[in-house]
Amino acid sequence: MKDLSENLKKIGNRNPFLEPENYFEKLPTIIDTKITPKKISLFEKSKPLLYFAAMFIGFYVVIHFTITTLNSNEGNLSNALTKSSEKEKNTTSTEDTYYNYIVTEIDENMIVDYLLAEN
């Protein structure tokens, strides 16, 4: 305890925390310089609008490309479907012709005779 009281006597009653000279007189000017608005260029002001316009241009390009691609594929698809349906019509007409031939030429007795001959 004696050591502590001796150290306190060395320090004395002075305050170890001091403010710089004329700090409170200079403080308002320091604050004003830090909060004064900066001049913003026209380019900086228009950046959000440019980003917005670029976004819409990008959307337009993507949608236009997609629609163009789908339309060209749809044309190819419709040509393929037309060719396929023409083939089916030809095949169907051939099958119908074959079926009509069988129905007119084969009677019930021929079918019974064929089935009995197999066993």
C-alpha positions as a Markdown table, in Angstrom:
| # | Residue | x | y | z |
|---|---|---|---|---|
| 1 | Met | 0.0 | 0.0 | 0.0 |
| 2 | Lys | 2.9 | 2.3 | 0.7 |
| 3 | Asp | 4.2 | 1.8 | -2.9 |
| 4 | Leu | 0.8 | 2.8 | -4.3 |
| 5 | Ser | 0.6 | 6.0 | -2.2 |
| 6 | Glu | 4.1 | 6.9 | -3.3 |
| 7 | Asn | 3.2 | 6.5 | -7.0 |
| 8 | Leu | 0.1 | 8.6 | -6.5 |
| 9 | Lys | 2.2 | 11.4 | -4.8 |
| 10 | Lys | 4.5 | 11.4 | -7.9 |
| 11 | Ile | 1.6 | 11.8 | -10.2 |
| 12 | Gly | -0.1 | 14.5 | -8.2 |
| 13 | Asn | -3.5 | 16.1 | -9.0 |
| 14 | Arg | -2.8 | 16.9 | -12.7 |
| 15 | Asn | -5.1 | 15.5 | -15.3 |
| 16 | Pro | -3.3 | 13.2 | -17.8 |
| 17 | Phe | -5.9 | 13.8 | -20.5 |
| 18 | Leu | -5.3 | 17.1 | -22.4 |
| 19 | Glu | -7.0 | 18.4 | -25.5 |
| 20 | Pro | -4.9 | 19.9 | -28.2 |
| 21 | Glu | -4.5 | 23.7 | -28.3 |
| 22 | Asn | -7.5 | 25.6 | -29.7 |
| 23 | Tyr | -9.3 | 22.3 | -30.3 |
| 24 | Phe | -12.7 | 23.6 | -29.5 |
| 25 | Glu | -12.2 | 26.8 | -31.5 |
| 26 | Lys | -11.2 | 24.7 | -34.6 |
| 27 | Leu | -13.8 | 22.0 | -34.2 |
| 28 | Pro | -16.7 | 23.7 | -36.1 |
| 29 | Thr | -14.5 | 24.3 | -39.1 |
| 30 | Ile | -13.2 | 20.7 | -39.1 |
| 31 | Ile | -16.8 | 19.4 | -38.9 |
| 32 | Asp | -17.9 | 21.7 | -41.7 |
| 33 | Thr | -15.1 | 20.6 | -44.0 |
| 34 | Lys | -16.1 | 17.0 | -43.4 |
| 35 | Ile | -19.8 | 17.4 | -44.1 |
| 36 | Thr | -19.8 | 19.8 | -47.0 |
| 37 | Pro | -21.4 | 18.2 | -50.0 |
| 38 | Lys | -19.0 | 17.1 | -52.7 |
| 39 | Lys | -19.7 | 18.2 | -56.3 |
| 40 | Ile | -20.9 | 15.2 | -58.3 |
| 41 | Ser | -20.3 | 15.1 | -62.0 |
| 42 | Leu | -23.1 | 14.7 | -64.5 |
| 43 | Phe | -21.7 | 11.2 | -65.3 |
| 44 | Glu | -21.9 | 10.1 | -61.7 |
| 45 | Lys | -25.5 | 11.4 | -61.5 |
| 46 | Ser | -26.5 | 9.6 | -64.7 |
| 47 | Lys | -24.9 | 6.2 | -63.9 |
| 48 | Pro | -28.1 | 4.6 | -62.4 |
| 49 | Leu | -30.0 | 5.7 | -65.5 |
| 50 | Leu | -27.4 | 4.2 | -67.8 |
| 51 | Tyr | -27.4 | 0.9 | -65.8 |
| 52 | Phe | -31.2 | 0.9 | -66.1 |
| 53 | Ala | -31.1 | 1.5 | -69.9 |
| 54 | Ala | -28.4 | -1.2 | -70.3 |
| 55 | Met | -30.6 | -3.7 | -68.4 |
| 56 | Phe | -33.6 | -3.0 | -70.7 |
| 57 | Ile | -31.4 | -3.3 | -73.8 |
| 58 | Gly | -30.0 | -6.6 | -72.6 |
| 59 | Phe | -33.6 | -7.9 | -72.0 |
| 60 | Tyr | -34.6 | -6.8 | -75.5 |
| 61 | Val | -31.7 | -8.5 | -77.1 |
| 62 | Val | -32.2 | -11.8 | -75.2 |
| 63 | Ile | -36.0 | -11.8 | -75.9 |
| 64 | His | -35.5 | -10.9 | -79.6 |
| 65 | Phe | -32.9 | -13.6 | -80.0 |
| 66 | Thr | -35.1 | -16.1 | -78.3 |
| 67 | Ile | -38.2 | -15.3 | -80.4 |
| 68 | Thr | -36.2 | -15.3 | -83.6 |
| 69 | Thr | -34.7 | -18.6 | -82.8 |
| 70 | Leu | -38.0 | -20.1 | -81.8 |
| 71 | Asn | -39.7 | -18.8 | -85.0 |
| 72 | Ser | -37.0 | -20.3 | -87.2 |
| 73 | Asn | -37.1 | -23.6 | -85.4 |
| 74 | Glu | -40.9 | -23.5 | -85.6 |
| 75 | Gly | -40.7 | -23.0 | -89.3 |
| 76 | Asn | -38.3 | -26.0 | -89.6 |
| 77 | Leu | -40.6 | -28.0 | -87.3 |
| 78 | Ser | -43.7 | -27.1 | -89.3 |
| 79 | Asn | -41.9 | -28.2 | -92.5 |
| 80 | Ala | -40.9 | -31.5 | -90.8 |
| 81 | Leu | -44.5 | -32.0 | -89.5 |
| 82 | Thr | -45.9 | -31.3 | -93.0 |
| 83 | Lys | -43.6 | -33.9 | -94.5 |
| 84 | Ser | -44.3 | -36.3 | -91.7 |
| 85 | Ser | -48.1 | -35.9 | -92.1 |
| 86 | Glu | -47.8 | -36.3 | -95.9 |
| 87 | Lys | -45.9 | -39.6 | -95.3 |
| 88 | Glu | -48.6 | -40.7 | -92.9 |
| 89 | Lys | -51.3 | -39.9 | -95.4 |
| 90 | Asn | -49.5 | -41.9 | -98.0 |
| 91 | Thr | -48.9 | -44.8 | -95.6 |
| 92 | Thr | -52.5 | -44.6 | -94.3 |
| 93 | Ser | -53.9 | -44.6 | -97.8 |
| 94 | Thr | -51.7 | -47.6 | -98.7 |
| 95 | Glu | -52.7 | -49.4 | -95.5 |
| 96 | Asp | -56.4 | -48.6 | -96.2 |
| 97 | Thr | -56.0 | -50.0 | -99.7 |
| 98 | Tyr | -54.3 | -53.2 | -98.4 |
| 99 | Tyr | -57.0 | -53.6 | -95.7 |
| 100 | Asn | -59.8 | -53.1 | -98.3 |
| 101 | Tyr | -58.2 | -55.7 | -100.6 |
| 102 | Ile | -58.0 | -58.3 | -97.8 |
| 103 | Val | -61.5 | -57.7 | -96.6 |
| 104 | Thr | -62.9 | -58.1 | -100.1 |
| 105 | Glu | -60.8 | -61.1 | -101.1 |
| 106 | Ile | -60.8 | -63.2 | -97.9 |
| 107 | Asp | -64.1 | -64.6 | -96.6 |
| 108 | Glu | -64.9 | -66.4 | -93.3 |
| 109 | Asn | -64.4 | -69.9 | -94.7 |
| 110 | Met | -60.8 | -69.1 | -95.7 |
| 111 | Ile | -60.0 | -67.9 | -92.2 |
| 112 | Val | -61.5 | -71.0 | -90.6 |
| 113 | Asp | -59.6 | -73.3 | -93.0 |
| 114 | Tyr | -56.3 | -71.4 | -92.3 |
| 115 | Leu | -56.8 | -71.8 | -88.5 |
| 116 | Leu | -57.7 | -75.5 | -88.7 |
| 117 | Ala | -54.7 | -76.2 | -91.0 |
| 118 | Glu | -52.3 | -74.7 | -88.4 |
| 119 | Asn | -53.4 | -77.2 | -85.6 |
